Amino acid sequence: MKIKRRVIHKVRNWSLFVMVVVLLGLSYKVYVEKDWFSIKEYVIIGVSEKEREEIIRRLQKASAGVSLFILPQDKILSYSHKEIVSAITDVVPSRRDIVVGPSSLQSLQIEVIDFVPVMKLSDGLGVTKEGIIFPTKKSLEGFPYFDSVSTTKTFKEGGFTFNRLSTFDEEYIEELSAFIEKVSSILFPISKITIDERGDVSLFGQGEVSKVLVTTKTDLDKGWSTLVSAIDTDPLKTSLEKEKHNLAYIDLRFGNKVFYKFGPQTEFQNSSSTVIIDDHVKSTSTIPVTR
């Protein structure tokens, strides 16, 4: 008696199904019961040793659970990316991104990409050169304090939600932070930044004794070139050498005219002077002004 082709196909399909189920069962048994795929090492890049220890402690606690209801999270193929991100964010809230991936059958590599501050809104809130505001537990001592009213906007990047200063565009904040770094390197460290409703930008030194003035419209590349020329040309050069500690302000808001004053920082008195820089070094004169 001949066996019908349809029956043969049905038997073959059932046999294949049973084989697949058995193989899956055996694979699951090996995966769960053997430690061949167990995560035994967390390689964490971009954090301090103290943070690394705390993150590992949290990850080991989180890995005690299961994903998809049946797969253990302490295995290299079924770790929970969400739990890892949560554990790291609790320890390093200033992270910009977290990259996770296996480095071997028993090792998981985690790279924490941190934000780099250029200024701060408070001791716990930093601001990047792109204007991104981020919370941090790390010390922001030494970074200038941004003391100006500004609106913020929310945006998403890499699955994370961030806030950015929206009163000024990204390019301006980046240019301003670069300008501040230059000023700090040759004149005095900038400790505070204020921007008033007219767009005047005051860059204060420590203790707010001295300041540099620009505007949100100032071409900061030209402003820097003008400043360098002014402080390298008499009479301002000699005055800075003799009484730099007594400098009240240097005003760069008027193109190639540089106003400055030494003495108490009473706003723009008759004792103020202006250095007129033509082509930045060729011609220099000093005249009193009343403002």
C-alpha positions in Angstrom: 0.0 0.0 0.0 1.4 3.4 -1.0 1.7 6.2 1.5 0.3 9.4 0.2 2.7 12.2 -0.5 0.6 14.5 1.7 1.0 12.2 4.7 4.8 12.0 4.1 5.0 15.9 4.1 2.9 16.0 7.3 5.2 13.5 9.1 8.3 15.3 7.9 7.0 18.7 9.1 6.0 17.3 12.5 9.4 15.7 12.8 11.1 19.0 12.0 8.9 20.8 14.4 9.7 18.3 17.2 13.4 18.6 16.5 13.3 22.4 16.6 11.4 22.3 19.9 13.9 19.8 21.4 16.8 21.8 20.2 15.4 25.0 21.6 14.7 23.3 24.9 18.2 21.9 25.1 19.6 25.3 24.1 17.6 27.1 26.7 18.6 24.5 29.3 22.3 24.9 28.4 22.0 28.7 28.3 20.3 28.9 31.7 22.1 26.2 33.6 25.6 26.5 32.3 27.8 29.5 33.1 29.3 29.6 29.6 27.2 32.7 28.8 27.1 34.3 32.3 28.3 37.9 32.6 31.3 37.6 34.9 32.9 41.0 34.0 31.7 44.5 33.4 34.2 46.7 31.6 33.1 50.2 32.2 34.8 53.1 30.4 34.5 56.8 31.1 33.8 56.9 34.8 35.9 57.2 38.0 36.9 54.2 40.1 34.3 55.1 42.8 31.6 55.4 40.2 32.6 52.1 38.5 32.3 50.2 41.8 28.8 51.7 42.5 27.7 51.0 38.9 28.8 47.3 39.1 27.1 46.9 42.4 23.8 48.2 40.9 24.2 46.1 37.7 24.8 42.9 39.7 21.6 43.6 41.7 19.6 44.4 38.5 20.9 41.3 36.7 19.0 39.1 39.2 15.8 39.5 37.2 14.6 38.1 33.9 13.7 39.5 30.5 10.9 38.3 28.2 9.7 36.5 31.4 12.1 33.5 30.8 15.6 34.8 30.0 18.0 35.6 32.8 19.4 39.1 32.7 22.8 38.0 33.9 23.6 36.4 30.6 25.5 38.0 27.7 22.7 37.5 25.2 19.7 38.6 27.4 21.0 41.5 29.5 18.6 44.4 29.9 19.8 47.6 28.2 17.1 49.6 30.0 18.3 48.4 33.4 21.9 49.2 32.6 21.0 52.7 31.4 19.0 53.3 34.6 21.7 52.0 36.9 24.4 54.2 35.3 22.1 57.3 35.1 21.5 57.1 38.9 25.3 57.2 39.4 26.4 59.5 36.5 23.4 61.8 35.7 25.7 63.9 33.5 26.0 61.1 30.9 25.4 62.2 27.3 25.2 58.6 25.9 25.8 55.0 27.1 27.1 52.5 24.6 26.7 48.8 25.6 27.9 45.7 23.9 29.5 42.2 24.5 33.2 42.1 24.4 33.3 38.3 25.0 31.0 35.5 26.0 31.3 36.5 29.6 32.3 40.2 29.4 30.0 43.2 28.8 31.6 46.5 27.8 29.9 49.8 28.8 31.1 53.2 27.6 29.8 56.2 29.4 30.1 59.3 27.3 30.0 62.3 29.6 29.1 65.9 28.9 31.9 68.5 29.0 31.0 71.7 30.8 32.2 75.2 29.8 30.0 77.1 32.3 27.5 76.4 35.0 24.0 77.5 36.1 24.7 76.3 39.7 27.0 73.9 41.5 24.9 71.0 40.3 24.0 72.1 36.7 26.6 72.4 34.0 26.3 73.9 30.5 28.1 72.5 27.4 29.5 74.6 24.5 26.3 73.6 22.6 24.2 75.1 25.4 23.0 71.8 26.7 22.1 71.9 30.4 22.9 68.8 32.4 22.9 67.7 36.1 26.1 66.5 37.6 27.5 65.3 40.9 31.1 66.3 39.8 32.6 69.5 41.0 32.0 72.5 38.7 34.4 74.7 40.7 36.5 76.8 38.3 33.8 77.1 35.6 32.2 80.5 35.1 28.7 81.0 36.5 26.1 81.9 33.8 23.9 84.4 35.6 21.4 85.5 33.0 17.7 84.9 32.4 17.3 82.4 29.5 14.6 80.2 28.2 15.2 76.5 27.5 13.9 74.0 25.1 13.7 70.2 25.3 15.1 67.8 22.7 15.8 64.1 22.4 19.1 62.5 21.4 20.1 58.9 21.5 17.0 58.0 23.4 17.7 60.6 26.1 15.9 63.8 26.8 17.9 67.0 27.4 17.4 70.7 27.9 19.2 73.4 25.9 19.5 77.2 26.4 17.3 78.6 23.6 17.7 82.3 24.1 21.0 82.1 22.2 21.8 79.9 19.2 24.4 77.0 19.5 27.0 78.8 17.5 27.0 81.9 19.7 27.4 79.9 22.9 30.2 77.9 21.4 32.0 81.1 20.2 31.4 82.8 23.6 32.9 79.8 25.5 36.0 79.8 23.2 36.3 83.6 23.7 36.1 83.2 27.5 38.8 80.6 27.4 41.1 82.9 25.5 40.5 85.9 27.8 41.1 83.7 30.8 44.5 82.6 29.4 45.9 86.1 29.0 44.0 88.6 31.1 42.2 87.1 34.1 40.1 83.9 34.7 36.4 84.6 34.0 34.2 83.6 36.9 30.8 85.0 36.0 28.9 85.8 32.8 25.9 88.1 32.7 23.8 89.1 29.6 21.3 91.9 30.1 18.1 92.7 28.2 20.0 95.0 25.7 22.3 92.1 24.8 25.4 93.5 26.6 27.6 90.7 27.8 29.7 91.2 31.0 32.6 88.7 31.6 33.6 89.2 35.2 36.9 88.1 36.9 37.1 86.7 40.3 35.3 88.8 42.9 33.8 90.8 40.1 36.5 93.5 40.4 37.3 93.4 36.7 35.3 92.7 33.6 35.4 92.5 29.8 32.4 93.9 27.9 31.1 92.6 24.6 27.6 92.2 23.1 25.6 89.3 21.7 26.2 91.0 18.3 30.0 91.3 18.7 32.1 89.4 16.2 34.1 87.6 18.9 37.0 86.6 16.5 37.5 90.3 15.7 36.9 91.2 19.3 39.6 88.9 20.4 42.0 90.3 17.8 41.2 93.8 18.9 41.7 92.9 22.6 45.1 91.3 22.0 46.2 94.4 20.0 45.0 96.8 22.7 46.6 95.1 25.7 49.9 94.8 23.7 49.9 98.5 22.9 50.7 101.5 25.2 49.2 103.1 27.2 47.0 100.1 28.1 49.9 97.7 28.0 51.9 99.7 30.6 48.9 100.3 32.7 48.1 96.6 32.9 51.7 95.9 33.9 51.6 98.4 36.7 48.0 97.9 38.1 46.3 95.0 36.5 44.7 94.2 39.8 43.0 97.6 39.7 41.4 97.2 36.2 37.7 98.0 36.3 36.8 97.1 32.7 37.8 96.7 29.1 35.0 97.5 26.7 35.0 95.8 23.3 31.5 96.8 22.3 32.5 99.4 19.8 34.4 97.7 17.0 38.0 98.7 16.9 37.6 101.2 19.7 38.6 99.8 23.1 37.4 101.7 26.2 39.0 100.9 29.5 39.2 102.1 33.1 41.3 101.5 36.2 40.1 102.2 39.7 36.7 101.6 41.4 34.2 100.0 39.0 31.8 103.0 38.9 30.1 102.7 35.6 32.0 104.6 32.8 33.1 107.8 34.6 35.0 110.7 33.0 38.3 109.0 33.8 37.6 106.3 31.2 39.8 106.2 28.1 39.6 104.8 24.7 42.3 103.1 22.7 41.7 103.4 18.9 43.2 100.6 17.1 43.5 100.9 13.3 44.5 97.6 11.7 45.0 96.5 15.3 48.6 97.8 15.7 49.5 100.6 13.3 48.0 103.6 15.0 47.2 104.2 18.7 46.0 107.2 20.6 44.4 107.9 23.9 41.7 110.4 24.6 39.4 111.0 27.6 35.7 110.4 27.1 32.5 111.2 29.0 29.7 108.7 28.9 
